[in-house]
Amino acid sequence: MKPTLLVMAAGMASRYGTLKPIDKIGPSGETIIDYSVYDAIRAGFGNVVFVIRREIEQVFQQVIIDKLKDHVYIDCVFQELTEVPQDTFISKDRVKPWGTAHAIWVANEKINSPFLVINADDFYGFNSFKKAAEFLSQRTYEENSYCNIGYILKNTLSDHGYVSRGELLVNDENMMTGAFERTHIKNSEQGAYYQDEDGGIIPIDANTVVSMNMWGFTPTIFNFLETKFNDFIKENALNPKTEFMIPNVINQLINDDKIRVKVISSQERWFGLTYPEDRARVKERIAQIVESGSYPESLWK
């Protein structure tokens, strides 16, 4: 069975100011999602599941799904604040989705094969999809053996503001020994740093291996996520901002010796849409790789 691609496209895009998943940045009006799906198909993925918010369903259908449905099997699930255990009382001030781990969990009824998770607004590069497909094609449904396509931090920073990344600890056998969500990562003249929960400035090595949310899982992850989310929501239902993030869940599962995660190194240089100022650079990079012959000028002709 071919692996599935799961695309997380339900974010609020608070820093970008508009819907990043449908922003047309390719020479023929392609979105970053178009390039990801194109790469996934040629790497050997069999179908695509999108995680979106119900309020963007119509425009997402028009811009993304209608264009792709003749090329690959498409399905959608909705990440909503109401997707919580029964009788949970949610803070009235809650606006943000529950986080990346929750986005993966809501897709559990649509996925019955090993699958790859990606962000909708990150350009990962074909070789990353190929490496992920090779790993996932060797997994069985029941294995607790996962992977992450790891990037070098300095290759993933924005010139226009802070980013969030998952810091990965990796042993000599390329197995993950820890994962930690780091927010407000920026470059400075003194080097890269991030802010801790109290606003403190913590240096971080620019060569640190980080997660760009390119995770390879088998369906066994869903039971783990459900258990961890039930625990999370009991403590945080009334918190308007705290998110259920996948690096933190993975870290807990590794510490509990429940899973093994192989880190597969990618030397690709990330680019994506985080800030409005990123858009011109992304369009330029897309134009360059199309001109190099890596992609056709129109992906879906």
Protein Blocks (a to p, Z undefined) as FASTA:
>chain_A
ZZdddddfkbgolmnopafklpcfbfnopafklmmmmmmmmnopabdcddddfklmmmmm
mmmmmmmmmmoccddddddfklccehiacdfkbmbdcbjklmmmmmmmmpccdcddddfk
bcebjklmmmmmmmmmmpcfklccdcdddddfklmccfkbccddddddddfkopafbdcd
dehiacdfkbpcdddfkopacdddfkbccdehiacddfklmmmmmmmmmmmmmmmmmpck
bccdfklmmmmmmmnopaccdddddfbdcdddfbfklmmmmmmmmmmmmmnopacfblkZ
Z
